[in-house]
């Protein structure tokens, strides 16, 4: 249980850091923590972050109230209690989006890193506003900027009526077993397992009436889990999926947007400068002295 909690905290922390547009080094500097400490937290190596550490991270990330509560709940799952009805029976809370993408500061932080991607940002945003588009995959080589493009697109659509129930970001880079994708999505959305019931069924029930954008990052690690995506898209008519992957998921209705590497700037044309003017050399003095000749007094 401790390992699962640490893993969830690491996923939430990494996602919030990416949304803020910060590297591990930048977050460590802002929070007055070590880079090794940030790395250990994101990889789930530290099982119980201290409250002071969580506070410093929330302050460094400039989190809103909802995001701060999500970070605290990930660090201390025992504090995430269910609501109760007046008669004392337990009532499950409707899952709320983990990431709030409406703050201008987050938007500015991400778009600064998207120089040269304005056309792709406009293209993907336009496609996601179309009702018939249910699934887009951003493809391209590793490190080309697919994650940042997906985050910037999500921020741009945060206030869109089509996604009135919010945007959920699921980081899949650390997951190697496709069978764990459903658990990662459920952890992000706050969906609990119910006995022997398949988790995919619980996810479908939770998302069936929600106008949600589900961002699945680094899907190339878990391509067999594409069947889960297909099932959710079919079962949840209001759900829209934006995935990033080095290759497409090969699902019916999938729209692929290939992200090309940014073109290198053309070499600067050297300006032609006029040649330096060459002056004739100073006349050599007939004196053996290298210094200037001193004139003697004039003859009477």
C-alpha positions in Angstrom: 0.0 0.0 0.0 2.9 2.4 0.8 4.5 1.7 -2.5 1.2 2.4 -4.3 0.7 5.7 -2.4 4.3 6.8 -3.2 3.8 5.9 -6.9 0.6 7.9 -7.0 2.3 10.9 -5.3 5.2 10.7 -7.8 2.8 10.7 -10.7 0.8 13.7 -9.4 4.0 15.6 -8.6 5.5 15.0 -12.1 2.3 16.0 -13.8 1.9 19.2 -11.9 5.6 20.0 -12.6 5.1 19.4 -16.3 2.0 21.6 -16.3 3.9 24.4 -14.6 6.6 24.0 -17.3 9.4 23.3 -14.8 12.3 21.0 -14.9 13.3 19.0 -11.8 16.2 21.4 -11.3 14.0 24.4 -11.5 11.4 23.0 -9.1 14.2 22.0 -6.7 15.6 25.5 -6.7 12.1 27.1 -6.1 11.3 24.7 -3.3 14.7 24.8 -1.7 15.0 21.0 -2.1 17.6 18.8 -3.7 17.2 17.6 -7.3 17.8 14.1 -6.0 14.9 14.5 -3.6 12.6 15.6 -6.4 13.7 12.7 -8.6 13.2 10.2 -5.7 9.7 11.5 -5.1 8.6 11.3 -8.7 10.0 7.8 -9.0 8.2 6.7 -5.9 11.4 5.9 -4.0 10.3 8.0 -1.0 7.2 6.5 0.6 6.1 9.2 2.9 7.0 12.8 2.0 7.0 15.1 5.1 4.2 17.7 5.4 6.8 20.4 5.2 8.1 19.0 1.9 4.6 18.8 0.5 4.0 22.4 1.6 7.2 23.6 -0.1 6.3 21.8 -3.3 2.8 23.3 -3.4 4.2 26.7 -2.8 6.9 26.3 -5.5 4.3 25.1 -8.0 2.0 27.9 -7.2 -0.9 25.5 -6.9 -4.6 26.5 -6.6 -6.8 25.1 -3.8 -7.9 22.1 -5.8 -4.4 21.1 -7.0 -3.0 21.6 -3.5 -5.7 19.3 -2.1 -4.9 16.7 -4.8 -1.2 16.8 -3.9 -1.9 16.4 -0.2 -4.4 13.6 -0.9 -1.7 11.8 -3.0 0.8 12.1 -0.2 -1.6 11.0 2.5 -4.4 8.9 1.0 -5.9 8.4 4.5 -7.1 12.0 4.4 -9.1 11.4 1.2 -12.3 10.3 2.9 -15.7 9.8 1.2 -18.5 12.1 1.8 -21.4 11.0 3.9 -25.1 11.5 3.4 -27.4 12.9 6.2 -28.5 9.3 7.1 -24.8 8.3 7.6 -24.5 6.2 4.5 -21.3 6.6 2.5 -21.7 8.5 -0.8 -18.9 8.4 -3.3 -17.8 11.8 -4.4 -18.0 12.6 -8.1 -14.4 12.5 -9.4 -13.0 15.9 -10.0 -10.3 16.8 -12.5 -6.9 16.5 -10.9 -5.4 19.3 -13.0 -6.9 22.8 -13.1 -5.7 24.4 -16.3 -7.4 27.8 -16.1 -4.7 29.8 -14.5 -3.0 32.3 -16.8 0.4 31.7 -15.1 0.3 28.0 -16.2 -0.7 28.9 -19.7 2.2 31.4 -20.0 4.6 28.9 -18.5 3.8 26.3 -21.1 3.5 28.5 -24.1 6.9 29.9 -23.5 8.2 26.4 -24.3 6.1 26.1 -27.5 7.9 28.6 -29.7 7.4 27.4 -33.3 4.4 25.2 -32.5 1.6 27.8 -33.0 0.3 26.0 -36.1 0.1 22.6 -34.5 -1.5 24.1 -31.4 -4.2 25.8 -33.5 -4.7 22.6 -35.6 -5.2 20.2 -32.6 -7.4 22.7 -30.7 -9.7 23.1 -33.7 -10.0 19.4 -34.2 -10.8 18.7 -30.5 -13.7 21.3 -30.7 -15.4 19.2 -33.4 -18.1 17.0 -32.0 -17.3 14.1 -34.3 -13.7 13.9 -33.2 -13.4 11.6 -30.2 -9.7 10.5 -30.2 -6.6 12.3 -31.4 -3.0 10.9 -31.1 0.0 13.1 -31.4 2.8 11.0 -32.9 6.4 11.8 -33.4 9.9 10.8 -32.2 10.9 11.0 -28.6 11.7 14.5 -27.3 10.0 16.3 -30.2 7.6 18.1 -27.8 4.4 16.0 -27.9 3.8 16.3 -24.2 4.2 20.1 -24.1 1.9 20.4 -27.1 -0.7 18.2 -25.5 -0.6 20.3 -22.2 -0.8 23.6 -24.1 -3.7 22.3 -26.1 -5.5 21.2 -22.9 -4.9 24.6 -21.3 -6.3 26.3 -24.4 -9.5 24.2 -24.2 -9.9 24.3 -20.4 -12.8 26.8 -20.6 -14.4 25.1 -23.6 -18.0 23.9 -23.0 -17.2 20.6 -24.6 -14.9 19.8 -21.6 -17.1 21.3 -18.9 -16.2 18.5 -16.5 -12.5 19.2 -16.8 -9.3 17.7 -18.1 -7.4 14.8 -16.6 -3.7 14.1 -17.4 -2.4 10.6 -17.0 1.4 10.0 -17.2 2.2 6.6 -18.6 6.0 6.9 -19.1 6.8 4.9 -15.9 4.3 2.1 -16.7 5.6 -0.9 -18.5 2.7 -3.3 -18.0 -0.3 -2.4 -20.2 -2.6 -4.1 -17.6 -1.8 -1.2 -15.2 -3.1 1.5 -17.5 -6.6 1.2 -16.1 -5.3 1.6 -12.6 -3.3 4.7 -13.6 -6.4 6.3 -15.1 -8.5 5.3 -12.1 -6.0 6.8 -9.7 -6.0 10.1 -11.6 -9.8 10.3 -11.7 -10.3 9.0 -8.1 -12.2 5.9 -9.3 -12.1 3.1 -6.7 -12.0 -0.7 -7.4 -15.1 -2.5 -6.3 -14.5 -6.1 -5.4 -14.3 -8.4 -8.3 -15.8 -6.0 -10.8 -13.4 -5.2 -13.6 -11.8 -1.8 -13.2 -12.5 -0.9 -16.8 -16.3 -1.2 -16.1 -16.0 1.1 -13.1 -14.1 3.6 -15.3 -16.8 3.4 -18.0 -19.5 4.0 -15.4 -17.7 7.0 -13.9 -17.0 8.6 -17.3 -20.3 7.8 -19.1 -22.0 11.1 -18.4 -18.9 13.3 -18.1 -17.7 15.9 -20.7 -14.1 15.2 -20.1 -10.8 15.5 -22.0 -8.6 12.6 -21.0 -4.9 13.1 -21.9 -2.8 9.9 -22.0 0.9 10.8 -22.3 3.6 8.4 -23.6 1.3 5.7 -24.7 4.0 3.9 -26.8 5.0 2.0 -23.7 1.6 0.4 -23.3 0.2 0.0 -26.8 -1.8 -3.2 -26.0 -3.8 -1.1 -23.7 -5.3 0.7 -26.7 -8.2 -1.7 -26.4 -9.1 0.0 -23.1 -9.2 3.4 -24.8 -11.4 1.9 -27.6 -13.8 0.5 -25.0 -14.0 3.8 -23.1 -14.6 5.9 -26.2 -17.5 3.6 -27.2 -19.0 3.4 -23.7 -18.7 7.1 -22.9 -20.2 9.3 -25.6 -19.0 12.5 -24.1 -15.4 11.5 -23.5 -12.6 12.7 -25.7 -9.1 11.2 -25.7 -5.9 13.0 -26.5 -2.9 10.7 -26.6 0.8 11.2 -27.2 2.8 8.3 -28.6 5.7 7.5 -30.9 3.2 5.6 -33.0 -0.5 5.7 -33.4 -2.8 3.4 -31.5 -4.5 2.0 -34.6 -8.0 2.3 -33.4 -11.2 3.0 -35.4 -12.0 6.7 -35.5 -8.4 7.7 -34.3 -7.2 11.0 -35.8 -3.4 11.1 -36.1 -1.5 14.4 -35.9 2.2 13.9 -36.6 4.5 16.3 -34.8 7.6 17.0 -36.8 10.9 18.2 -35.3 11.3 21.9 -35.4 13.3 23.1 -38.4 16.7 24.5 -37.6 17.0 28.2 -38.3 18.7 29.0 -41.6 22.4 30.1 -41.2 22.7 33.8 -40.7 23.9 35.4 -43.9 27.2 37.1 -43.2 27.1 40.8 -43.9 29.7 42.0 -46.3 31.9 44.5 -44.6 34.1 46.9 -46.5 37.7 46.0 -46.4 39.8 47.7 -43.8 41.6 50.7 -45.2 45.3 50.2 -45.4 47.4 53.1 -44.5 51.0 53.5 -45.7 53.6 52.6 -43.0 55.2 55.3 -40.9 58.5 56.4 -42.5 61.5 54.9 -40.8 63.6 57.3 -38.8 67.2 57.7 -39.8 68.1 57.8 -36.1 69.1 54.6 -34.5 66.7 55.4 -31.7 63.3 53.7 -31.9 61.6 56.7 -30.1 60.5 59.9 -31.8 63.3 62.3 -32.7 63.7 65.2 -30.4 64.5 68.4 -32.3 67.4 70.5 -30.9 67.3 74.2 -30.5 67.2 76.2 -33.7 70.6 77.7 -34.8 71.0 81.3 -34.2 
